[in-house]
Amino acid sequence: QVQLVESGGGLVQAGASVRLSCAASGRTFSIYVMGWFRQAPGKEREFVAHISWTGDRTIFADYADSVKGRFTISRDNAKNTVFLQMNSLKPEDTAVYYCAARTGLRNGVTNPREYDYWGQGTQVTVSS
């Protein structure tokens, strides 16, 4: 199947930047969309960003309104890794960030129930 492992989280101050990584292994050739979700205590998991590609060409990269202009999703196909560059972090960005993958190619899929594989999550804490 597919295994996803996130890394890069930590404790930072407001305004700082953090770069998260998600390394995929296993049947990575079956993945067509990679996404980032986050979940704060007492809240449901929410969409952050996702990216889709064909070969070396990115098809789309979309973001939640709350992170547009601050976060950037990217990938390194050679290393089967997706990144989330998070700039200008705010306390409300504090959450466990999860990497996710789905095996179907369809734009606009932000429902976590439609993703097939998940990483264990990495904590990002932003102090004020």
Secondary structure, 3 states (H helix, E strand, C coil): CEEEEEECCEEEECCCCEEEEEEEEECHHHCCEEEEEEECCCCCCEEEEEEEEECCEEEEEEECCCCCCCEEEEEEHHHCEEEEEECCCCHHHCEEEEEEEECCCCCCCCCHHHCCEECCCEEEEEEC
